[in-house]
Amino acid sequence: MSTTATLDPREASLAPTVAERFRSDPAYQAFVLLRIAFTVAPILFGLDKFFNVMVDWEQYLAPWINDIIPGGASTAMHLVGAVEILAGVIVALKPRYGAYVVAAWLGGIIINLLTYSGYYDIALRDFGLMLGALTLARLASVYDPPGTQLSL
């Protein structure tokens, strides 16, 4: 007698495909949309820290942070960009953990903006984004359980 369990083909066919799940499960749709958003946005914004196409990112760096970072604001923004790109990649590969990385990173950005007068509106927007990242983390606890392989 074999000690390994065999999967009944009828049971395997009952498991919903990704497309079926996406069509029928609103929570899964939200998970996929948030996963895409928190993969693409950090990578794009991280890349822009090197090129300043969308905005001059250095203007958002609080002076006290610029004072404690070796180099200038440009160096700080390159470091920020690298971290953002890495965070986006982690969300793509393992949203269960990457979403918390993005939320923590957004928390740091919020602190920076709240200590630099004039950017409170952007801090509020980033607080909303942080809530979205935490929502992704909660959804990922269902749709990206520990030990699972990469899937979308």
N, C-alpha and C positions, 0 to 999 in steps of 0.2 A: 504494500500500500504506500502510495506517495505521500510525503508530508507537505508538498507544495499545493496550494489551492489553485484551482483552475477557474478562470472567469467564464461564466456562462455567456455565450455569444448573445443570447436574448437580453441579458442584463446590460451588456456593453452597448447594445443598440438603443437602449432606453436613456442613456446618458445624453443630455442635450449638447449639441455642437456649440461652438462659440457663436456662430451666426444665429442659431436658434435662441440662445441665451440673450444675446444682444437685442434681438427683436422682442422678446417677451418679458425681460426682467428690468424694470426701470432702475433699480439700485445698481445692477451691473452696467447699465448704460452710463449712469453717473460715474461709476468707478472708471470706466474706460475713458470718458471725456476728461475727467480730472487727471487721470494718468497721462494722457496726451498733453494736456495743458501744462502740467508741472514737469514734463520732460522737455517739451519744446521751448517754453518761455525761459527757463533758466539757461538753457544752452544758447539761445539766441542773444539774450541780454548779456550773458557771460562773454560771448564772442564780441559783442559790441563794446565791451570795456576796453578792448584792444584797438578798436577802430573809430569809436565815437561817431558813428554814422547817425544814430537816432538822437543822441544828446551828448553834451559834454558832461560825463559822469562825475568828474572831479568836483563840480559845483555842489554836489550833495554830500561830500565828505566833511563831517564836523571837524573844526579846527583842532579840538583836543585829540581826536583820533589821528589826524595828520601829524600831530606833534609826537605821538608815541610810535608811529610806524617808521622803520628805517627807510630812507629814500624819500621821495616826494609823493604827492597825491597820485601822480601817474603810476608809480610803482604800486601803490596801495590798490588802485583800480585794476591793475593787471592781476594782482593776487585775488581780489574779489572776483574777477572774471573767471579765473581758474577754478575757484571754489564753486561758483555757480554752474559752470560746465560739468564739474564732477557731480554736483548734486543732481543735475538733470539726468546724467547717465545712471546714477544710482536709482532714481525713480523709474527709469526705463527698465532696468534689470530686476529690481526688487522693490516695488512701491511700498511694501509693508514697512520697510526701514527707510527708504529714501524720502518718503513723505515727512517723516519726523526730522530728517536732516534739513529739508527745505523749510519746514516750519521754524526750526531753531535758527536757521540763517535769516529768515524774515524777521524773527524776533530781534536779532542783532541789528538789522537794518532799521527797525522801528526805534530802537534805543538811540542809534546814531541820529535819526531824523528828529526825534523829540528833544535832543540836546542841542539842536542847531535851529535856531529860530527862523521861522518862515516856511518850514516844510511840513507843518502839521497835517495838511490835507493829504500829502503823499504818505505820511505815517499812517493815517487812517485807512487809506487804500491798501497799504501793505498789511495792516491788521486784518482786513477782509481776506486778502490772499493767504495769510497765515491760517485763518479759520478754514479756508478751502483746502489747504494742505493737510490740516488735522482731520478734516472730513475724509480726504483720500486715505489717510492712515487708518481710520476706522473702517472704511469700506474694504481696504486691503486686508484687514484682519479676517474677512469672510472670503474674499475672492483671490487672495494671494497668501494662503496659509504657509506657515514655516515649512521649509524643506521641499517646496514645490519648485519645479523648473520654470524657466522664463516662458511666459505666455501672455497673449494679449487678447 
